[in-house]
Amino acid sequence: MTNSVKQKTYFNYINGEWVKASTGEVIPIQNPADKDEVAGYVQRSSLEDVNAAITAAHEAKAVWRDLSGAERGQYLYKAADLLEERLDDIAMTAVKEMGKTLPEAKGEAARGVAILRYYAGEGMRKEGDVIPSTDREALMFTKRVPLGVVGVISPWNFPIAIPIWKMAPALIYGNTVVIKPATETAVTCAKIMACFADARLPKGVVNMVTGSGAVVGQGMIEHPNIQGITFTGSNATGKAIGQKAFDRGIKYQLEMGGKNPVIVANDADLDLAVEAAITGAFRSTGQKCTATSRVIVQEDIYDAFKEKLVQKTQEITIGDSLKKDVWMGPIASKQQLDQCLSYIETGKKEGATLLFGGEPLTDGDYQNGYFIEPAIFEHVTSDMTIAQEEIFGPVIALIKVQDINEAFHIANDVVFGLSASIFTQNIGRMLSFIQNIQAGLIRINAESAGVELQAPFGGMKQSSSHSREQGEAAKEFFTAIQTIFIKS
């Protein structure tokens, strides 16, 4: 897998082999907690490498498709076992590449194991229905068939779970895969691919090519042998992918941004709501598409909630994610840090009040990493930039409202609709929230972030292309339905 332990160089995985990119160039992957530490080197691939991977996947698709679901499932079970054996190493790698804390990374890796086993079991479940025909001498039924070669473009914020929750259903339903991981976390993806490689999947069934989106991602989308693209990332990139996929007439699945609200009603358990707001907004340093970004609070409890929120936020420990006492690690890269700081300055300029934090940490143990204090704004109005755009950093916008109806209106007053949460003890308010909120993931008395692997995941409005990932819903994207009519 590596040509030198000392150099920590990771290769592309194409047609069952670890190979160098045709360019002969590599990309260093920086540790955001210590920018002088290189987590590894990955390949700077060319279009030639992309084409080789897609050709391998195309040539392998008939063999993989013709296996039974149970046979494909056995490969996934083996990959799950290997991932479980290597969990600590893979989690540690994710920490060094993108900065989430080690307990979070271990939890994500364990989730990856569970996802693989869940979809391995899918190989034994039904794949169609018998439908009554108007012709009494005929049998009519449906079956699901794979798309063919599926391109996977995965982000850096969940470098273990997201690649797996895309690849596992694609594979179990009979597709072959080419993945382009985010460059920032490509070493983690290489170690995941090693689990598939060591599970002895047939050559060409899974392939990985690393490099820039402009070369690798673009090459995947435009290749005639790609029949489906699944993407998680920014709205701008997602829309461009969707347009190209539409022009080619292939299936596409986009999971993009969020501007997720938490509503705190005047009958809420304030301690529970404060804890959920903090974990939802600041875990993973706010770098989740489901992270809490807006906290909408009824005015009669606003001051009490604000006081508790600031107090608890002040207690957060920040530092190197590998240290046991650290609650929040660095932001993943200088680009992400600069973007977050820019949004904080915009919030100030537009008239919001910075209650706490928002400063970069640059002294002492922080001087060599991308650290920032979690930020809390108040006096935020719904038309402000920090209340409308996804920041992807540890920033909360507090918004005071008179009543629940105003809270619902503000919660929906964005172009996104990924997740939303409410804290209340009133069943009527819970039901009204479910009825009125425009979000794909609705949570009550729980933080906005988080979804269970067996449940559909996806957004409304501009948060997604309106398909769903995970659970049985994944079948809808990764297969096509055939209707069969047999006349006796």
N, C-alpha and C positions, 0 to 999 in steps of 0.2 A: 504493500500500500504506500510506503514511503521509500524513497531512494536513499535517504539518510536520516537516521534518528536525530542527529545533531542539527541538520538543516530543517527538519520538520516540514518537508515538502510533500504535498498531497496531490495526487494525480487525478485526472478524469477517469471515470469508469465507463468503458465503452465495450460492448460485445463480450462481456465477461472478463475483461482485462483492465488493469490499471495502466494508463498510458499518459505520456506527456502531451501537452498541447503542441500543435504544429508550429506555433510561433516560437517555441523555446523560451517563452517569458513566463514569469510568475508574479504573483501579487502578494505583498506582505499583509498579514492580518494583525491589526494592532489591538492590544489589550486596553480598553477604555479606562481602566483604573490605573494603568501605568503605560503611557504611550511609548515608552522605550522598550517594552516587552513585546516581542512578536509571538503570537499564538501559533503561527504556522504560515506556510506559503502555499498558495493555490494557483492553479493554472490560469494564465490569461489566454483564453481560447479564441480561435478564429472560426469563421464560417465553415471552413473545412472540417473542423472538429464537430461542429453541430451537425453537419450533413452525415458524418460517419456514424454518430450516435443514432440519428433518426433512421438511417438505413439499417442499422443493426436491429433497432426496434421493429421496423417494418418487416424485416426478414424473419423475425422471431414470432410475429403475432399469430400465425396460423398454428404453430406448435403449442403455444400457450393457450390460445382460444380452445383448442381441441381437448385439453385436459378437462377432467371433471372439476366441478367446484370444490369437491372434497380434496382432490389432489392439489389444487392450487392452495387450498386452505392449509395443507400440511407444510408448505413452504413458509407461509406466514407464521404459523405456530413456531417453526424453527427460528425464524428471524426474531420473533418476540423473545424466545428463550435467550438468544444471543445478546439482544439489547438489554435484557434483564441482567445478564452476567456482566455486561460492560457499563452498567448504569452509572456508576460513580465516575468513571473516566469521561463518559460522554457528557454528563452534567457539568463536570469540572471544565471541560472544553467550552461549553456554552457560556459559562460564567466568564471565562477569560476572553471570549470573543465579543459578548454584548453586554455583560455587566450585571445581569440579574443575580440575586443572592443564591448561594448554593442550595439552601432548602427549596427555593422556588424552582431551580433547575432540576433538582432531584425529583420533585413532584411532577414536573413536566415530562421527564424521562419515564417515570412510572406510568404516566398517562399514555405515553407512546407505546409502552408494552401492552397496556390494556386495549388500546385501539387496534393494535395488530391482532390480538386474540379475539376481539369482538368481530372483526371482519373475517378472520379465519373461519369463524363459525358461520358466517354468511354463506359460505360455500355449500352448506347443507340445507339452506332454506329455499323456499319455492321461488321460481323465476317466471311464473306466468299463471294464467287462469284459463279454465274451460268456460266458454261462452255458448249459451244455447243458440242454435241455428234455426232459422225458419224452415230449413230443409231437414226433414226428419231422418234422412238417410246420410246426413253429413255430420262430421265432427269439426268443431271450430274451437280453436284455442289460441292463446298468445304465448310468446316466449320473449325473453330479453336476450339481446346479443350485444357484445362489446362494440365500442366505437372503432377501435383499432389502435392506433398510436396516440397516446395522450401526452401533451406537453404540460409540465408542472413548473410554475414560477412561484417560488415561495419567499416570504419575507424574513427579516433578521430577528424580529422580536419574539417569536416562538420557534426557534430553530430546530427543535425536536418534534414537537407535537404537530405543527402545521404540515411539514413535508410528509409525515406519516399519515395524517388524516386525509391527505390527498392521494398518496400513493397506494395505501392499503385498499381502499374501495376500488380504485382503478384496476388494481391487479386481481382482486378476487372476482371481479365481474368480467375478467378475461382480456383486459387491455394490456398492452405493453407501455412502458413509461420512459420518457426522457425528462429529467429534472434539471432546472437551472436554479440553484439556491442563491439567496442573497450573498453577495461577495463577503460581506462583513462576518457571516457565520458559515462560510463554506467548509471550514475544517470540521465543524460539528456534523454537517451533512455528509462529508466524506466518511466519517466514522459510522453514521447510520447506514450508508451504502455498504460499508464493510459487513454489516450484519446480514444484509440481503445477499451479498456475494458469498459469504461463508455459509449461508443457508442453501447454497448450491442451486439457486434459480437458474433455469436454462439461459444460455448465453443470449444477450440482446434483450431480455425481458425487462430489465431495469438498467438505466444508463444515467450518468451524471456528467454534465459539462459546466465548468465554472468560467466566469468572466463577466464582461459588461453586459448590461441589458441591451444596449444599442447593437451589440454584435450577436450575443447568444440568444437573448429573448426575441429580438427581431427575426433572427434566422429561424427560430422555431416556429413563430407565428406564420411566416411566409412559406414554409416548406410544404410542398404538395402532399406529403405523406403524413402530416399531422392532421388528425381528425377531431381533436378536441383540445382546448386550452383551459386550464384551471389556474387562476391567479389570485394572490392576496397581496395588496399593497396600496399605493396611493391612488386617489381618484383620477388624477391626470393620466397616469400610466395605464390604469385600468380602462379608461374610456378609449384610449388609443388602441389598446389590445382588442377591445370589443368591436371597434369599427373595422379593424383589419380582419378579424374573425368573421364578422358579418359579411364583409365583401367577399370572402372566400367561401362562405356558406358552411362553415364548420361550427360545432357547438363551442360555446364559451361560458365560463363561470367566473364571475368577478366578485371578490369580497374586498371592500374598500374602507372608506373612513367612517368615523362615528363622532358624534358630539353629544355624549350620553348624559341625560339628566337623572338626578336623584331628587325626588320631591319629598320634603319632610313636612308632614301635616302636623297640625297643632295638638294632636293626640298621640304623636309618635313616642316611642321609647327613645329618648334623646341619646342615651349612652350607646344604644345599639346603632342608631342612625349615624352618630359621630364616628364610631368605629368602622362602619361600613363605608362611609364617605372617605375616610383616610386610607383604608386598604384598597378601595376601588380606584382612588385617584393616584396614590403614591407607590403602591406595590409595582415592581418592575420599573420604577422611576417614571410611572405614568405612561409607559410605552406599550399600551395595549389598545387595540381598536375598540374594546369595550370599556375602557377606563372611564371613571367618573370625571366629567369635565365641568358640568354645571350642577350646583346644588341650590335648589329652589325651595325656599323656606317660608312658611306662613309667618306674618309679622308678629303675632302675639307670642311666638316662641323664638323669634329670630335672635335676639340678644343672648339668650341662654344657650342656644345652639352654637352661636358664633364663639362665645367664650370657651365652651368645651372643645370646640374644633381647634382653635388656636392653641389652647393649652396642650392638647394631645399631640398636635403637630410639632410643637416645640420639643417634645420628648423623643422624636425620631432620631435615631443614630444613623449617620451617613459615613460611608467609607468603602474600602476595598470589600467587595462582595464575598470574598473567601473568609473574612473574619467573622467569628461566631456572634459577636455582639452587634454586627451591622444589620440594620433593618432595611436601608435603602442604598443601593449601589450607585455607580456613575451612570450618566447618560451614555448611550452606545457609541457615539462618535462626536468629533468636533462639529461636524455639520449639524447634527441633531441638537447639540448644545447651543450653537449659534442661533438656530431656528427658534429654540425655546426662549432664549434671552431676547430675541427680537420681538416675539409676541408679548413678553412681559413689558418691554418698553412701549409697545403699541398700546397696551392696556392703560399704562400711566398717562400717555399722551391723550387718550380718548376720554379721560376723566374718571377712570376707576381708581379706587384707593387700594394700595397694596398694604394689606393688614400685616402680613408676615412673609419673610423669606424672599425668594426670587433672586438672590445674589449668587454669582458663581463663587465656588470655594477654591482658592488657589494657594493657600499657605500650608506649610508643614506637610502632613501626609497627603494633602490634596493637590500639591503643586504639579504633579505629573499626570493627573487624570482629568476627566471631564465631569466634574462634580458641581452640583447646584443644590441650593436649599429648596425644599418644597415651597410653593408660593400659594398664598390665599388672597384673592381680591374681593372687595365688597364695593357697594355702589355701582354694580354692574347692570347695565341695561341690555335688553335682548338684541339691540342693533349693533352693539360693540363687536369689534373683531374677535376679541377673546371669548365672546359668547356665541360666535357663529362658526369659526374655523377650527379645524382639528389642530391642536398644538402638539400632541404626542410628546408630552413632558409632564412633570409633576406640578400642575397648575389647576387650582380650583377657582371658579367664578361663582361667588355667592350672589344670589338674586332674591330679593325680598318681595313677597306677594301678599295680597290681602286675603285671598281665598283660594280654594282648590280649583275652581274653574279658571282663574287667572294662571295658576300653576300649570294646568293642562295646556293652556294656550301657549305659554312660553316654552314649555317642554317640546311642543311640536313646531315651534317657530325657527326651524333650521332645515337645511336641505338633506340632512342625514336622518336615518331611522334605524340604527343598529340595535341598541339596548336602552332600557329605561327601567327605573326602579322607583317605588314609593314606600315610605314608612308611615304606617297608620294602623290603628287597631279597629277601624270602622269597616265592616264588610261592604257596606254600600259604596264607600270610597274606593275600596279595592276593585269592586266590580265596575265602577265608573272608569277607573284608571285603565282596566283591561279593555273596556269598550272604546275609549277615546284616544289612547296613546298610539301614535304611528311608529311602531318599532317592531322588529322581528323577534326580539328577545325581551320579554317582560318579566320582571322580578319584583316580588313583594316582600318587604321586610328583609331584604338581602341586597348586597352590593350589586352594582350594575355589571361588574366584570364577572365572567365565569359562565361556562356552559358544560353540561354533561355529555360525554362522548356518544351516548346512545340516543341523544335528542337532536333534532334538526337545528342547524345554526345558520343564520344569515340575516340580512337586513332588508329594510324597506327604503323607499325613495332612492337617494343617490348612494346609499351604503352598499348596494350590491346589484347584481344583474337579476335578482329575484329568484335564483335557484337556491338550494339549501345544501349545506355540507353536513357530514356526520350522520350517524344513525342510519336507519333504513332509507332516509331521504336521499342519501348519496347515490343510490341506485338510479334515481331519476336522471341524474346528469351523465353518469358513466356508462349507461346502456341506451339502446334504442329498442322499441317494441316492434316485434313482428307479429302479424295476425295470420294464422294458418287455417286454411279451409280444406278439409279432406272429404271427398265425395266417395261413398262406398260403391 
